[in-house]
Each structure stands twice: as structure tokens, then as C-alpha cells.
């Protein structure tokens, strides 16, 4: 399944792709990104496509990382 051609539909309605799973992993994929590839009936949120689970950027990781940054920033300004 690594050779599947995956297309992205961004919020600004810009169609991008096709991409392989490896390229999407490098580019970054959000859970809310709309994707389509042969075998899907329609555009689908990435979070609802099992083969994309491992490459979707983790919101909890991003949140923890940014929370840590802001926590350090505000602590240093006290």
C-alpha cells in the first residue's frame, strides 16, 4: 500500500498530489486534511483513513510542545 497515490484537498480548496505515504510523512499530514485515493468513495478526513494513522501529526504532541514553550516564555518574564 506504500505506492498508493494520495491526493490532498486543503482548506483553501487547493488540490495537491498525488503523494506516496513516504512523501506525506515528510510533508506532514493533519487529521483534518481531506484525502482521496483509488478505493475511497469520496474525499475523507485523514483521521478516518486507517493507513494514514501512523503519519498524521499528533495534536497532543504539538500542544504539549507549544504549551511547554509558552510556559517557559511566561516563566522567564516573571
Backbone as CSV, one residue per row, in Angstrom:
resi,resn,N_x,N_y,N_z,CA_x,CA_y,CA_z,C_x,C_y,C_z
1,UNK,0.826,-1.200,0.000,0.000,0.000,0.000,0.866,1.258,0.000
2,UNK,2.170,1.083,0.114,3.081,2.216,0.165,3.145,2.996,-1.141
3,UNK,2.738,2.386,-2.252,2.810,3.047,-3.552,1.510,3.721,-3.951
4,UNK,0.532,3.777,-3.056,-0.753,4.374,-3.377,-0.571,5.868,-3.643
5,UNK,-1.275,6.391,-4.644,-1.220,7.812,-4.982,-2.318,8.529,-4.212
6,UNK,-1.929,9.332,-3.233,-2.871,10.001,-2.350,-2.920,11.484,-2.703
7,UNK,-4.135,11.995,-2.831,-4.343,13.401,-3.127,-4.835,14.116,-1.876
8,UNK,-4.458,15.383,-1.729,-4.889,16.201,-0.600,-5.760,17.337,-1.105
9,UNK,-6.797,17.664,-0.368,-7.622,18.833,-0.639,-7.518,19.724,0.587
10,UNK,-6.805,20.815,0.446,-6.574,21.718,1.568,-7.779,22.622,1.782
11,UNK,-7.814,23.282,2.935,-8.944,24.143,3.284,-9.210,25.216,2.240
12,UNK,-8.178,25.676,1.577,-8.371,26.699,0.560,-8.761,26.095,-0.790
13,UNK,-9.179,24.841,-0.762,-9.678,24.118,-1.939,-8.598,23.864,-2.987
14,UNK,-7.348,23.878,-2.563,-6.240,23.614,-3.471,-5.946,22.123,-3.496
15,UNK,-6.053,21.533,-4.655,-5.784,20.110,-4.830,-4.280,19.910,-4.970
16,UNK,-3.741,18.978,-4.191,-2.308,18.686,-4.242,-2.099,17.198,-4.378
17,UNK,-1.025,16.818,-5.046,-0.694,15.409,-5.154,-0.597,14.981,-6.598
18,UNK,-0.454,13.735,-6.817,-0.503,12.647,-5.834,0.801,12.525,-5.054
19,UNK,0.666,12.030,-3.825,1.795,11.779,-2.948,1.807,10.316,-2.533
20,UNK,2.981,9.814,-2.245,3.098,8.487,-1.640,3.027,8.663,-0.127
21,UNK,2.864,7.578,0.594,2.839,7.644,2.061,4.132,8.233,2.610
22,UNK,5.262,7.850,2.015,6.557,8.353,2.485,6.661,9.874,2.327
23,UNK,6.183,10.384,1.202,6.234,11.825,0.960,5.298,12.552,1.922
24,UNK,4.100,11.990,2.144,3.170,12.608,3.088,3.744,12.642,4.500
25,UNK,4.470,11.609,4.854,5.095,11.565,6.181,6.084,12.725,6.318
26,UNK,6.842,12.992,5.262,7.811,14.085,5.287,7.137,15.458,5.255
27,UNK,6.055,15.586,4.497,5.361,16.865,4.355,4.536,17.208,5.583
28,UNK,4.046,16.190,6.256,3.162,16.409,7.394,1.709,16.316,6.952
29,UNK,0.926,15.648,7.731,-0.482,15.437,7.414,-1.289,15.683,8.676
30,UNK,-2.292,16.542,8.572,-3.154,16.840,9.715,-4.371,15.932,9.675
31,UNK,-4.911,15.632,10.834,-6.084,14.765,10.939,-7.262,15.325,10.158
32,UNK,-7.342,16.638,10.035,-8.463,17.282,9.347,-8.253,17.436,7.843
33,UNK,-7.050,17.118,7.336,-6.812,17.202,5.894,-7.722,16.225,5.167
34,UNK,-8.294,16.675,4.070,-9.145,15.820,3.250,-8.266,15.078,2.248
35,UNK,-8.446,13.773,2.146,-7.638,12.938,1.256,-8.537,12.092,0.373
36,UNK,-7.990,11.689,-0.752,-8.671,10.757,-1.630,-7.621,9.929,-2.343
37,UNK,-7.916,8.655,-2.514,-7.107,7.778,-3.351,-8.026,6.701,-3.904
38,UNK,-7.559,6.016,-4.934,-8.363,4.973,-5.560,-8.770,3.948,-4.506
39,UNK,-10.058,3.720,-4.392,-10.589,2.821,-3.390,-11.493,3.535,-2.391
40,UNK,-11.305,4.862,-2.260,-12.199,5.659,-1.415,-13.352,6.163,-2.280
41,UNK,-14.548,6.156,-1.723,-15.713,6.631,-2.468,-15.709,8.142,-2.649
42,UNK,-15.180,8.859,-1.678,-15.230,10.314,-1.700,-14.075,10.864,-0.872
43,UNK,-13.916,12.190,-0.884,-12.917,12.836,-0.044,-13.227,12.522,1.410
44,UNK,-12.204,12.202,2.168,-12.358,11.737,3.547,-11.322,12.418,4.430
45,UNK,-11.708,12.751,5.661,-10.724,13.305,6.579,-9.659,12.251,6.852
46,UNK,-8.419,12.678,6.882,-7.292,11.762,7.071,-7.453,10.921,8.330
47,UNK,-8.035,11.497,9.389,-8.192,10.761,10.647,-9.113,9.551,10.508
48,UNK,-9.886,9.486,9.431,-10.805,8.372,9.204,-10.256,7.322,8.241
49,UNK,-8.974,7.450,7.883,-8.336,6.513,6.956,-7.244,5.764,7.710
50,UNK,-7.487,4.488,7.941,-6.606,3.692,8.799,-5.149,3.695,8.349
51,UNK,-4.889,3.626,7.050,-3.491,3.559,6.593,-2.717,4.839,6.864
52,UNK,-3.416,5.911,7.229,-2.751,7.182,7.490,-2.501,7.429,8.976
53,UNK,-3.001,6.551,9.826,-2.893,6.739,11.277,-1.466,7.020,11.742
54,UNK,-0.517,6.313,11.209,0.863,6.437,11.682,1.549,7.715,11.229
55,UNK,1.012,8.385,10.194,1.701,9.574,9.693,0.976,10.873,10.009
56,UNK,-0.199,10.793,10.609,-0.917,12.008,10.982,-0.184,12.673,12.129
57,UNK,0.031,13.984,12.001,0.702,14.736,13.052,-0.149,14.690,14.303
58,UNK,0.466,14.389,15.394,-0.240,14.247,16.655,-0.529,15.608,17.272
59,UNK,-1.803,15.919,17.484,-2.179,17.184,18.111,-1.668,17.255,19.545
60,UNK,-1.718,16.133,20.254,-1.272,16.155,21.641,0.210,16.477,21.716
61,UNK,0.993,15.974,20.784,2.423,16.285,20.766,2.623,17.768,20.503
62,UNK,1.904,18.301,19.492,2.041,19.711,19.163,1.606,20.577,20.334
63,UNK,0.513,20.211,20.978,0.018,21.001,22.096,1.017,20.997,23.242
64,UNK,1.522,19.821,23.571,2.485,19.743,24.661,3.727,20.551,24.349
65,UNK,4.155,20.485,23.096,5.345,21.206,22.703,5.109,22.712,22.812
66,UNK,3.990,23.212,22.289,3.737,24.650,22.339,3.419,25.085,23.761
67,UNK,2.700,24.269,24.544,2.438,24.610,25.938,3.746,24.750,26.689
68,UNK,4.662,23.854,26.422,5.953,23.926,27.075,6.692,25.201,26.708
69,UNK,6.619,25.579,25.452,7.273,26.804,25.011,6.688,28.013,25.723
70,UNK,5.358,28.134,25.727,4.719,29.281,26.346,4.913,29.278,27.865
71,UNK,4.890,28.116,28.455,5.128,28.033,29.895,6.524,28.559,30.216
72,UNK,7.510,28.148,29.419,8.874,28.638,29.631,8.960,30.138,29.369
73,UNK,8.276,30.614,28.349,8.314,32.030,27.993,7.755,32.880,29.138
74,UNK,6.606,32.483,29.666,5.984,33.278,30.723,6.745,33.149,32.044
75,UNK,7.329,31.996,32.287,8.128,31.839,33.496,9.349,32.753,33.447
76,UNK,9.929,32.892,32.251,11.135,33.717,32.132,10.829,35.215,32.233
77,UNK,9.566,35.595,32.015,9.178,37.002,32.093,8.726,37.441,33.478
78,UNK,8.748,36.561,34.456,8.289,36.908,35.806,9.319,37.675,36.571
